[in-house]
């Protein structure tokens, strides 16, 4: 089983739709969780951190479920500009923090 | 604030040749990462430095890949000899300290094509 698993998609949704991605992780000792966004042929950039209490940033909501070992990202009112790959990152600590990326989920928002 | 600088942006080499990539992290960032991203996959961590010490290099193919960060600032990643399957984007990232709870900032990457 891979450490961090994501459905690669693509998720093809119309503008205005709500879409959700999940990411599962295998290491129960994982410490920190993030969602990164990567545009085509660009470097990944932090979208948001994921806190135990959940967090919201505008149209984006991230949640963590430690019991089931997954994190989620919800995008409301999708925009064309949301089209990108969304990468889940899980950081584990065995004395040092080692970040592991999922393979990413591709989102395509169409008119 | 200047971002993470990487060079070159693109490189095409023949198999069995050598290649080196350079990275200058954000000033003051103690942690530096090298990732390999193959098309259609997520970035795979090759090596992580904390200052000039190696934190993790468990996924670095040490028979052909090497990396150093001698003065705890900039870093080089070398491949010798290159194989076709090394074709990928090599991303350098840095963070202020250990990545637990802190954001990693990425450079634009070096796109390597091995022919």
Interface residues (C-beta under 8 A of the other chain):
Chain A: X4 X6 X8 X31 X32 X34 X42 X43 X44 X45 X46 X49 X87 X91 X93 X96 X97 X98 X99 X100 X101 X102 X103 X104
Chain B: X33 X35 X40 X41 X42 X43 X44 X45 X48 X50 X55 X56 X91 X98 X99 X100 X101 X103 X104 X106 X107 X108 X109
